[in-house]
């Protein structure tokens, strides 16, 4: 008889899965029609937030050592704990800022929060994957939920288009990933990360070309998921088309999960082949930074601009991975934590841009906002300066540690390229500040900002503004997480 | 040592004032009045505090004084460390003196978004003082670059018609320079294992690495000073900035570059500094002669003074790289004198701009008939800028030339032509604006200085003459630190020569 696996390491995932299904039942059996729909969606999103926060608690109790389970296909370590906390917080914040938007646009259906819940579950699986198979399962659970959410605004062609585009291109990427995995399996005879690492390290320099091919395909698939150049094409369209809170969600949680997965795959099973994959990561990092900086300049839609901005940010995070050392991974993890709050803050500001009750998305609509919304304008300015990496805001420290790692590894060209493209990128962040502060008012935006949005903006703004006072908690958590990855 | 963290207090007191202004609510007129008063009082108290530091400053030691040190990012061995020596002391005083003057100068002509304006200025003061006091490279860098944010807003929100262009140019130019310095800072961190400035000063970087580090720092400081050919942001920024913004920009922000060269480039990379001295001399001489000629052709008063700043900063860089006591003290003195004089000149332009709303030289003429007091004050500062003996400008330029003469006669000769050209463009400006007959209708009813405006100029007037007649109190502050720095540079240079000789 088969042994019963140890379920403790996977407890948060099991918890989220059961809560997700229970909430689905609750939603289905809830009264329907008009007000009842909204009531159901409110109740379920509230419960989802509670579930996500409980999952954070559960996850943090696991922060001990390395705990493999399910035949070593699933692993929980400090690295996983760190990334899962980020993802869970990102998802919870996304649900918080969504509810008002959904209700205003007649799309307050209870499935929304549940889809986010399942997507989050997939992300946690990805982060903890210790086998190419479990990796793929987590990735697909996440992706399929995301495709649906992107098209959640059913009666809007842009949203539907975004969902379809995301699905088609995402399927291609999944295919590449799967193809790469099969190549790796074919040439090494295993899909387990630990065994792969052992096999590939034991080769003594000579790596078979088949494995290299497999790695390249896997990297292509992963680069698509993190929207790094040259696999970024879907990002602007999907970000623009998807409902704004969904875009906010897309720009943080899945991205963090995919980057965590990218790191785990590269450092874990393929850690012995750094010399082979480093140049690829350097290339996609440089290309992402350059494209993120240049292509955003001409954008008029703020969501599209943020899409390019997020491509650029992925480029910076990938610098840390390109370094491939413990310090490098630590810097990526710090970057992701800061990026999460920075980006959620910006998108919450975008969500509160409304005129006569309608969302406005044109950058020009921000003109003169400082006259009517002084505090919102201040928060947005701080977030934009932080995005540009200007000290003393948090964004500066994110970039700082990444570049420290690059310099330590003597990747001078990459670092110089990175800082110079950050100067170019500063231009379009400054343009937002310019519109908000320098320009005169055309038409005022609506005065009222929903209280929950206000709270999120204030929180993100304060974090970004005052991160510098006491950075140690984030630094040491990231250090522990990175160390765990290299201990195994 | 458990004493009061007075430098942190000095640095962050303006920030407290800014937060206080942020909380002011109520009727618009009352908000404006309160914001102005809070800003003025905060900066005046800060000035008094800096006076206290001056009184307690020990001029007999080259060590850093009032040092505070706190762990900040222990994992990276980066700490929060503050302290001042003879070089930074005077710049701190300059900053704390000019901030209240700027706030007073904006008392009436800034009427839009007063609250935000005053907050920007106080935040700016915090960053400027912090930059001069920082004794950790990372802390230094944070202050150094953070300055861009309030200055960007000051130019962009309260500036002239082309303010957007000017503010972006200012921001991106200086950012592009300083990010390279950031990478150099990281490289130094891995070489020396610390970002502690006194520690780095005694650390010997390998000469070939010095070259790259020096170039990266130079990219940042050359833009800030600014040196020819990367000076083009300065005229734009000056013309578009509001009066007080120009004052701070010319008087303090430009000094960042010179201060940086003296604090980092010279003592930390002595070999590279010697190697690049011809480059510095060339660029500085071009700056002195070329921008003086450009100034001669200007039609806009602010632009003229902006170009004259570039020329004066050329003297500073020449003086600093002579590596003589006279040259370096002259460079520091020239920066202080320029801080006072150019600040006053921008304020002088501001006075007539507030009345006529034009900065065109052609719009004026014959002001002496209606504004005798104004003309007198203008004359003193104009002559100070020319470098007339008895004004602050003379002492600095004289010392620089003495140092340059010791180092390289040709450099001194070329630099001296700058003095003549300087006299030419300033006197020409003065003649066109002040003398002649008062024919223009717009000037017929122009009023002389108000009491508030006199109060703004009075301290600067006293200072420019005091610094010209009796420079000893200022030179005493810097002398020991400068002498110590030169000794250290010399010993470092001797050591590396000895190594290269031994290697042959």
Interface residues (C-beta under 8 A of the other chain):
Chain A: X370 X385 X390 X391 X392 X396 X400 X403 X404 X407 X408 X412 X415 X416 X419 X420 X422 X423 X426 X427 X430 X433 X434 X437 X438 X468 X471 X472 X475 X476 X479
Chain B: X72 X73 X74 X75 X76 X116 X138 X141 X142 X145 X146 X148 X149 X152 X153 X156 X157 X163 X164 X167 X168 X171 X172 X175 X176 X179 X180 X182 X183 X186 X187 X189 X190
